[in-house]
Amino acid sequence: MVELLFLVGLAVAVFVGFNIGGSSTGVAFGPAVGSDTISKTTAAGLMTGFALLGGATVGTEVIETMGGRIVPSDQFTLLASVTVLFFVGLALLVSNLFGVPASTSMTAVGAIAGLGVASGTIDWEVMGRIVSWWLVAPIVAFWLSAVVGRYLYPHLAARIVFETDDPGTSRRERVGQFLVVAIGCYMAFSAGASNVANAVAPLVGSGELDLYPGVALAGAAIGLGAFTIARRTLDTVGNDLTELPILAALIVETVSATIISLLSLAGIPASLAVSATMCVVGLGWGRATRTTRLADAAGAAVSGTAAGGSGGTGVSVSALNVDAEENPASSGSGEKNPVAKIGEEDPESVTTAADLFDPSATGRVVMLWILTPTISAVASYLVFQYVL
């Protein structure tokens, strides 16, 4: 019976890692594959290697937290470990059915918290710190990206080229291609750091798997997903939430990956998808606010009139689909025009593009981000309190 449970636990762990590889590879390397900088096979190989590196370095802290700090490691019997992994797998199933990325980290923590409450062994200080960062991290992601969108985005768009129809490859284009791949590798590292624990932390906590064999198992499962089901997600650079130009996608990846890597280093399991989505919204909002100076906005707030004139300029997060071809400063002709100053940018250049995100899709995702860990915690508590 014990051997059968262990095999079931391994199977669920592989299932979790397989799905992580399938979804994260498209997010990390979609821009690189979409711009024909690298092939899908190369993307899968890079995803496997850097996710494994992230899991074996920074990710070990997250494994320690989920495998022995929220609740003592002696609570992770083999049966309890398999049960927790079952809830993580169930979250992935729900996310696939609804077509949105549920947070496996938040769901796994919810299941572990349910075990801790049922057994009376949960460390509320650790749990409180984790939940606090769940609230703070998206806010930080939003404001960092908003600052980049308002003050830096047009300048970056004027200086970096990712693809061209010209026969030669310029130095600026080579820099752009390098950035696309390098940031994809960084995103893969961050995904491994935050997600390897979701696949194997309960089994490591139970003592059934040693730390680094567990990391290797999760890394191999992520690689399996990267080389198989990820090939479909790589066909689409965007998703239901947004269709970002390459530069915007790379900014989102860099900011969100940095936040998650730092949290993982501190042993905080957090959602890469949540931070990335808030980066998208913040970047678009910051980009759109370039039509209004802060002094004008403050004056309008005091006087009660609309900023930017009698008609005003509606600030919308539909502002990121302004890519190189729409920015004369970033044209391939070699002629560099100055980027418009804040308050002088043409409102049409930031508000006439397609909406940055679909509000209904975003609402569905946010609802599931709240719902899945809540259901996981409640269901886990009921199972460990009354069944096991």
N, C-alpha and C positions, 0 to 999 in steps of 0.2 A: 504493500500500500504506500509506504514511504517513497519507494523508488518511482511508483506511478505518479505520485504527487509532484515529485521533483521533475519528472519529465514534462508534466503538464506546465509547471512553472517555467521551465526552459522554453517550451513552445509558446507560451504567452509572452515571455520576454522577447523572443525573436519576432513575434507578431507586432509588438509595440515598436521595436527598432526598425523593422521592415517598413512600417507606415511612416515613421519619422523620416527615414531616408527618402521615401517616395514623395513626401510633401516638401521637405526642407531643401532638396536638391533644386527643385524648380524655383524656389524663392531665392536661393543663393546664386545660382548660375544661369537663371533665365535671361538676364541682360547679356551675359557673355555669349550664350548660345544664340540668342535672338539676333545679335549683331554679327554673327558668323566669325567671332573671334576664336572660339574653340568648338570642338565637336561635342556631341552628347556623351560619347564614351569618355572623352577627356574630363568632362564635367563630373561624370560619375566617379572616376578615379580620384579626382581632386576632393570631391565631397567625402569619399570614404576615408582618405588619408587625413584630412584636416579635422573631420568630425572625431576620428579616433584620437588624434593629437589633443583636441579640446577636452575629450572625455578623460584621457589619461593624465592630464595636468590640472587644469582649473576645475574640471568636472568631478574630481575626487572629493572636493569639499561639499558639493551638492549631494553626492552619494552618502557621505558621512552624516549630513543633516537629515536626509530622508530615511537613512538606515539605522539611526541610533540617537538622534538629538530631539526630534519631535516626540517620540516615545522611546523608551529604552530598547536596546537591540534584543533583549531577551523576550520581548513581546512578539518578535517576529518568528513565531514557529513556522514550520514549513507550510502548514495549512493557512495560517494568517498571511504569509507572504504571497501565496497563490491567490488568495482572495483579494488582496490589494491590487495585484497585477490584473486580476479579472476586471476590476472597476476601471483601470486605466485602458484596458482593451475595449471595454464597453464604451468609454468616452470616444475612442477613435471610431468605433462603429457608428455611434450617434452622429459624430461630425461628418462621416462619409454619407450617411443617409440624408442629412440636412444640407450637405454641400458646403459646410463652413468649417474652419479650423478650430476645433475645441482645444483648449489648453490642456495638454497632457500633464504638465507640471502642476497646475492648480487642481486638476482632478486627482492626481496621485496624492498630493498633500491632503486633500479633502478625505480620501479614503484612509490615510494614515491617522488623521485627526479623529475620524470616527472610531478607529481601533483604540486610540488613546483615551477618548472619553468613555467608551464602554468598559475599558479596563481600569480607568481611574489613574492612568499613568502619563497622561499628556503633559508636556512642559509648556505651560501657557505663556511663559516669557518668550520662548523660542517661536511659538506659534504667533504671538502678537507681533514679533519683529518681522516675521515673514509676511503677514497680512498688511502690516504698515507699508512695507516696500511694494506690495502689490498695488497700493493706492498711490504711492509717491512716484514710482517708476514711470507710469503713463503720463503723469503731469510733467515730469522732467523731460520725457521724450517729446511731448508736444511743444514745450517752450524752447528747447534747444533747436528743434527743427524750424519753429516759427522764426527764430532769430536768423538762422541760415537762409530761410526763404525770403525774409525781408531785406537783409543786408548783403548776403554773399551770392545767392543763386544766380542773378544775372551776370555777375562778374565771372563766375565759374563757367557759365554757358558761353561766355564770350571768349574763353581761353582754351576750352577743352573740346576736341572733336572726336567723336566715336566712330563715325563711318563717313565715307564720301564716295561720289561717283567718279572721281578723278582716277586715272590709271595708276598714279604713284601713291605711295604712303608717306605722308608728311611726318615731321617730328611730333607735332601736336596729336596726330592720329595715333602714333605709336604710344604716346603717353596715355591717351584715352583707352587704348586696348589693354595696356598694362594695368591700368586702374580697374577696369571691368573685371579682369581675372583676379587681381590681388584682393579686391574687396569681396569678391565671391568666396575666395578661400577664407577670408576673415569671418564672413558670415557662416561658413561651414564649421569653422572652429568654434564659434559661439553656439551654434546649434548643437554640436557635440557636447560642449561644456554644460549646457542647460538640460539636455534631453537624455543623455546616457543614463542618468540616475533614474529616469522614469521607467526604463526597461529592466534595470537590474538591482536597484537599491534595496527592495525588500528581500531579495535572495541573498544579497551581500550581508544585510543586517541579520538575517537568520543564521549566517555562518555556512550556508549550503554552498556558496560561491565565495572564493577569495576576491579581493578588490580588483586586481588587474585582470584575472581571468574573466571577471564579470564585465569589465570595460571592453575587453577583446570580443566577448560575445555580442555586446551591444553594438560595437563598431562594425563587426561582420554583418550583423542584421541590417544596420543602416546602409552598409555598402550593397547588400542584396537589393534593398529597395531602390537605391540610387541607380543600379544597373538595369532594373526591370521597370517597375511602374512609374519611376520618375521620368522616363523617356516621353511619356505623354504630357506630364506637367511642363516639361521643358519646351514643348511646342508653343506654349503661350507665355509670353513674358509677363503679362498682366494677369488679373483674375477678376472675380465678380465685384471686388471692391474698387478697383482702380486700373487704369491703363496708363502707367507712368512712362514718360520718356526716360531714356537710359540714365541721364544725369540725376534726375529726381530719384529714381530707383536706387542708385548707388548712395545717395545721401541718406535715404531711409535705411538702407542696409548698414551703413557705417554707424549711424547714431544708435540704432536699435541693437546692433551687435555689441557695441561698446558698453551700453547700459547692462545688457544681459551678461557679458563677460565679467564685468566688475561685480555684479550681484553674485554670479557663480563663484567668483574668487572668495567672496564673503560667505559662501555656503548658503545663499538664499535661492531656493528654486523659484523661478519666475517665468512668465510667458513671453517668448520672443514674438509671437503673433500679436499680442496686445500692444507691446511697445512699438512694433513696426507700424501697426495701424494708426496709433496716435502720432507717430512721426509723419505719416502720410497727411493726416488732417492738419497738423501743425505746419508742415512745410507749405501746403497749399494756402493756408490762412495767412502765413507770413508773406508769401509771394503776392497775394491779392492786396495786402495792406500797403504795398509800395505806392499805390495811387494817392495815399494820404500821409502827410507829415504829422508827427506826433503833436506839434504845436497847434496845427489846424484842428486835429481831432479833439485836443483839450479845449480849445476855444469854442468849438462847436458844442462840446458837452456843457460848457458853462452857459453859453448863450441859448442852447436848446435848438440850434439850427443844424442842418445836415452838413457834414464836412465836405469840402470840395465844391461848394456852390449851392445854389438854391435847390437844384435837383438832387445833389449828392451822388456819391458813387457807392453802390452796394458792395460791401466786402463779401466776396464769395470764395470758397475753397475750390473753385473751378479753374485755378490759375496756373497749373503746372505744365499743361500741354503746350508750352512755349519753348520750343526746342531750337536747335541751332539754325534751322532753316527759317525761323521766324525772327531771329535776332540778327540784325545786320552786323553787329559787332563780332559775331561768331561765324560769319560766312567763310567759305573756303577760298575766297578771292584774294585774301591777304590784306584787304582793306579793313582797318579796325575803326569802328565808330564808337564814341564813348557811350557807356551804359547810361540810360536815362536816370536822372537823380530821383530820389524819393520825393513824391509829391508832384513830379513832372511826367511820370510814366503814363502812357496812353491807357486809359481804363479798358479799352477794347482788347488790348494785348493780353490782359489777364482775366477777362471775364467772358470772352466770347467762345472759348474752347468748350469742349464737352465737360460735363460735370466731373470733378475729380473722383467722387465716389458716389455710389448708389445708396441713398439714405435708407431704403428698405433693407438692402443687403447688410449695411452696417448695423442697423438696428437688430437684425436677426443674429448677427455675430455677437454683439454685445450681450444680447439676451442669453445666448448659449454660454458665453464666458461666465456669466453669473450663475446660470442654471446648472451647468454640468458639475462644477465642484460642490455646489450645494446639495444636489442629488447624491453625488458620490459620498459626501460626509454623512448625510442622513441615512442612506442605504447601508453604508458600512457600519454605522453605529447599531442599526437594527439587527444586522447580521451577526455582529460580534456580541451583542447584548443578549439576543434571544435564540440564536441558532447555533453558534459555535461555542 
